[in-house]
Structures are given as C-alpha cells and as structure tokens.
Amino acid sequence: MSGDTDPELTPAPRGRITHMLSARPLLLLAFAFAVMADPVSSVAYAIEAALRALGGDLALLIPPMGAVVAIIAVVSVNYQQLIARYPQGGGGHRRGLRRAIMCG
C-alpha cells in the first residue's frame, strides 16, 4: 500500500508552484470579474426597473441618464485635477506615521 498516496497530501512539484505563481495576474483578473459581476447585474436590473416604472418610455429615462453622465464627468475632471496638483500623492500618511512614532 506504499504506492497509494493521497495526491492532496503530497507536496506539489516545484514547476507547478512556479506555474501557479506566474498565473497570479490571471487569477487577479478572474477575481476582478467575479467581484464586478454583482454590481454590473444590479445596474442592469436598475435600468430595467426604471423602464418598467416609466412604462417603457425611453425618452423619460434620457434626462436622468444625462445627469448621471454629467456627474461622472465632473468627478473625473476633479480627480484628474487632483492628480495633476499632487503627482507624488498628498503625503498625509507620512504625517500620520510621524505623529504615531513621536507619540508612541
């Protein structure tokens, strides 16, 4: 019975471990899609619910969609300006760390 070993209990060959580590970006991408599936499906259902509430009249949905797009544009422009103003970051974490070291 020495030949009957459980494959889950035997250590993985070194080549397999290296392959698994090189697959990390692929696993991260798969995780990102898995995490995004819920919000995307929720948004899809929200549009369907809005169209049902409006009796299927797409023309009534255009103004709120325009407002959402405008808000996204304002947030994007604001974010780009913030990055341009502080290209190295704000540094707040350094001040907090320095205070923690001085006080503790």
Secondary structure as GFF3:
##gff-version 3
##sequence-region A 1 104
A	DSSP	alpha_helix	14	22	.	.	.	ID=ss1
A	DSSP	alpha_helix	24	53	.	.	.	ID=ss2
A	DSSP	three_ten_helix	58	60	.	.	.	ID=ss3
A	DSSP	alpha_helix	62	85	.	.	.	ID=ss4
A	DSSP	alpha_helix	92	103	.	.	.	ID=ss5
###
